[in-house]
Amino acid sequence: MVSSAQARRRLTRWLTFLVLVIVTVIMLYPFYYMIRSSFQSFAQFEQGHGVSWISWEQLFSTLPIMRELANSTVVTIGTVVLILAVSTAGGYAFSKLRFRGSHILFIGVVSTMMVPLQSIIIPEYANMSQVGLVGHYIGAILVYAALGSPFATFLMTTYFRGVPDDLLEAAVVDGLSYAQIFFRIMIPMAIPALFTIAVLQFIQVWDDLLVAMLFLPNPAVRTITVGLATLQAQRIVNVPVLMAGSFVSALPAVIVYLIFQRSLINGLTMGMGK
């Protein structure tokens, strides 16, 4: 005979499963709608039925998709590499090196996460314009890195604080310098956190539109998100073509997340739990 406690546990499990199914359907339906609409012509989309490849043909004939994907790749990878370099060095300094004012400086870095992007984007544009970096990869990369480095530094500082100080003291006794400790001990131990930062920043930068639209207006260097925005600027928006482009744009970020999702979860739990 099933006890009341077991019945409650079973009911809780079934309710949890039902909620997860509902959330999954809600989250996946936009992707289903995107894919279904991309394989329709504009007339078929208005009629609500039919299958056609014409929207994909129009997409590749209207936009330089491969070049825009390459531009997005250059900007995203450059940003991720720069953020990883800055955040690991900053996290190591804030967590293990003792210097005057480090606590206040760390609070200042973390507090920048609370500054809205909209309040600093115009000053950033003015500064980059004065040095001639608007319309170049490096300008967008620097802006993205400045926006993503505070959180990454906070995460790496939290992670490095979990490394025992005795380990570093033993390394110093063995004759290692602080730079050698950083590269030989700290970096290898921080691989989960590095994966976490890399995946989060990749998705953030790849999907961004505002910064890319302002700092990469030149068609030769614009990213895939900016290219899709030009489709929406037309008088008549061809929804199937836009859905095809949106699918192409979203696919790399989805693939990166699916490949590294376990590393992402491990990095968040290990880093934030220390």
C-alpha positions in Angstrom: 0.0 0.0 0.0 1.4 3.4 -1.0 1.9 5.8 1.9 0.8 9.4 1.8 4.5 10.5 1.8 5.2 8.4 -1.3 2.1 9.6 -3.0 3.1 13.2 -2.4 6.5 12.6 -3.8 5.1 10.9 -6.9 2.6 13.8 -7.4 5.5 16.3 -7.0 7.6 14.5 -9.6 4.7 14.3 -12.1 3.9 18.0 -11.5 7.6 18.9 -12.0 7.7 16.8 -15.2 4.5 18.5 -16.5 5.9 22.0 -15.8 9.2 21.1 -17.5 7.3 19.8 -20.5 5.2 23.0 -20.7 8.3 25.2 -20.4 10.1 23.1 -23.0 7.3 23.5 -25.5 7.1 27.2 -24.9 10.9 27.6 -25.4 11.1 25.4 -28.5 8.0 26.7 -30.3 9.8 29.9 -31.6 12.5 27.7 -33.2 9.8 25.5 -34.8 8.1 28.5 -36.1 11.3 30.0 -37.4 12.3 26.8 -39.2 8.9 26.2 -40.6 8.5 29.7 -41.9 11.9 29.7 -43.5 10.9 26.9 -45.8 8.0 28.9 -47.3 7.7 31.6 -49.9 6.1 34.9 -49.0 2.8 33.8 -50.6 2.9 30.5 -48.8 3.6 32.2 -45.5 0.5 34.4 -45.9 -1.6 31.4 -46.8 -0.3 29.4 -43.9 0.8 26.3 -45.8 3.2 25.1 -48.4 6.9 24.3 -48.6 9.6 26.1 -50.7 13.3 26.8 -50.8 12.9 30.2 -52.4 13.4 32.1 -49.1 16.8 30.6 -48.6 17.7 31.4 -52.2 16.6 35.0 -51.6 18.5 35.2 -48.4 21.9 34.3 -49.9 21.2 36.5 -52.9 20.3 39.5 -50.8 22.9 39.3 -48.1 26.5 38.3 -48.1 25.8 35.7 -45.4 29.2 34.0 -45.4 31.1 37.2 -45.1 28.8 38.4 -42.3 29.2 35.1 -40.5 33.0 35.5 -40.8 32.8 39.0 -39.4 30.7 37.8 -36.5 33.3 35.1 -35.8 36.2 37.5 -35.9 34.5 39.9 -33.5 33.2 37.3 -31.1 36.5 35.3 -30.9 38.6 38.4 -30.5 36.3 39.6 -27.7 36.3 36.3 -25.9 40.1 36.0 -26.0 40.5 39.6 -24.7 38.0 39.1 -21.9 39.6 35.9 -20.8 43.1 37.5 -20.7 41.8 40.5 -18.7 39.6 38.6 -16.3 42.1 35.9 -15.5 44.8 38.4 -14.7 42.4 40.6 -12.8 40.9 37.7 -10.9 44.3 36.4 -9.9 45.4 39.9 -8.7 42.3 40.6 -6.7 42.1 37.2 -5.1 45.8 36.3 -4.4 48.0 39.4 -4.6 48.0 41.9 -1.8 48.2 45.5 -2.8 46.8 48.8 -1.3 43.3 49.6 -2.4 42.6 46.3 -4.0 39.3 45.9 -2.2 38.1 49.3 -3.3 39.2 48.7 -6.8 37.5 45.4 -7.0 34.2 47.0 -5.8 34.6 49.6 -8.5 35.1 47.0 -11.1 32.1 45.0 -10.0 29.9 48.1 -9.6 30.3 48.8 -13.4 28.0 45.7 -14.0 25.1 47.8 -12.7 25.7 50.6 -15.2 23.1 50.4 -18.0 24.6 50.0 -21.5 22.3 52.7 -22.9 23.9 55.3 -20.6 27.5 54.7 -21.8 27.0 53.7 -25.4 27.1 57.3 -26.8 30.2 58.3 -24.9 31.8 55.1 -26.0 30.9 55.9 -29.6 32.3 59.4 -29.3 35.6 58.1 -27.9 36.0 55.4 -30.5 35.1 57.9 -33.3 37.8 60.3 -32.1 40.5 57.6 -32.4 39.2 56.4 -35.7 38.0 52.9 -34.6 34.4 53.1 -35.6 33.9 50.8 -38.6 36.8 48.5 -37.6 36.9 45.2 -35.8 39.1 46.5 -33.0 36.6 49.2 -32.0 33.8 46.7 -31.5 36.0 44.2 -29.8 37.2 46.8 -27.3 33.7 47.9 -26.5 32.5 44.3 -26.1 35.5 43.5 -23.9 34.8 46.5 -21.7 31.2 45.5 -21.2 32.0 41.8 -20.5 35.2 42.1 -18.5 33.6 43.2 -15.1 31.4 40.1 -14.8 34.2 37.8 -16.0 36.6 39.4 -13.5 34.1 38.9 -10.7 33.7 35.3 -11.6 37.4 34.6 -11.9 38.1 36.4 -8.6 35.5 34.3 -6.8 36.9 31.2 -8.4 40.5 31.9 -7.5 39.6 32.7 -3.9 38.6 29.1 -3.6 42.2 28.0 -4.3 44.0 27.3 -1.0 46.6 29.9 -0.1 48.8 27.1 1.2 49.2 25.8 -2.4 50.6 29.1 -3.5 52.8 29.4 -0.5 54.2 26.0 -1.3 54.8 27.0 -4.9 56.7 30.1 -3.7 58.8 28.0 -1.4 59.6 25.8 -4.4 61.0 28.8 -6.2 58.1 29.7 -8.5 57.4 33.4 -9.3 53.9 34.8 -9.2 53.8 34.8 -12.9 54.8 31.1 -13.0 52.2 30.3 -10.4 49.6 32.1 -12.5 50.4 30.1 -15.7 51.3 26.7 -14.2 48.9 26.4 -11.4 46.0 28.9 -11.5 45.2 28.8 -15.2 45.0 24.9 -15.3 42.8 24.9 -12.2 40.5 27.5 -13.7 39.6 25.7 -16.9 35.9 25.2 -15.9 35.5 28.9 -15.1 37.3 29.8 -18.4 34.8 27.6 -20.3 31.9 29.3 -18.5 33.1 32.8 -19.4 33.9 31.8 -23.0 30.5 30.3 -23.6 28.5 33.1 -21.9 30.4 35.8 -23.7 30.3 34.0 -27.1 26.5 33.9 -26.9 26.2 37.5 -25.7 28.5 39.0 -28.3 27.2 36.8 -31.2 23.6 37.8 -30.6 24.2 41.5 -29.9 22.8 44.1 -32.3 23.1 47.5 -30.7 26.9 47.7 -30.4 27.5 46.0 -33.7 25.1 48.4 -35.5 26.8 51.5 -34.0 30.4 50.4 -34.3 30.3 48.3 -37.4 28.1 50.3 -39.9 30.4 49.5 -42.9 28.8 46.7 -45.0 32.3 45.1 -45.4 32.6 44.5 -41.6 29.1 44.3 -40.4 28.0 41.2 -38.4 25.1 38.8 -39.2 22.8 40.5 -36.7 23.3 43.9 -38.5 22.7 42.3 -41.8 19.4 40.9 -40.6 18.4 44.3 -39.3 18.8 45.7 -42.8 16.1 43.2 -44.0 13.7 44.6 -41.4 14.4 48.2 -42.6 12.7 47.5 -45.9 9.2 48.7 -46.6 7.8 45.2 -46.9 9.4 42.7 -44.6 9.7 39.2 -46.2 9.2 37.2 -43.0 10.3 33.8 -44.4 13.6 35.3 -45.6 14.0 37.0 -42.2 13.3 33.7 -40.4 15.9 31.9 -42.6 18.5 34.5 -41.7 17.5 34.3 -38.0 18.0 30.6 -38.0 21.5 30.9 -39.6 22.3 33.6 -37.0 21.1 31.6 -34.0 22.6 28.2 -35.0 26.2 28.9 -34.0 25.3 30.1 -30.5 23.0 27.1 -30.0 25.7 24.7 -31.2 28.3 26.3 -28.8 25.9 26.0 -25.9 24.9 22.4 -26.6 28.6 21.4 -26.9 29.8 23.1 -23.8 26.7 23.1 -21.6 28.2 20.7 -19.1 31.4 22.8 -18.8 29.2 25.8 -18.4 27.2 24.3 -15.6 30.3 23.0 -13.9 32.0 26.3 -14.1 29.1 28.2 -12.6 28.6 25.8 -9.7 32.3 25.4 -8.9 33.1 29.1 -9.3 30.1 30.7 -7.6 30.0 28.0 -4.9 33.5 28.6 -3.6 
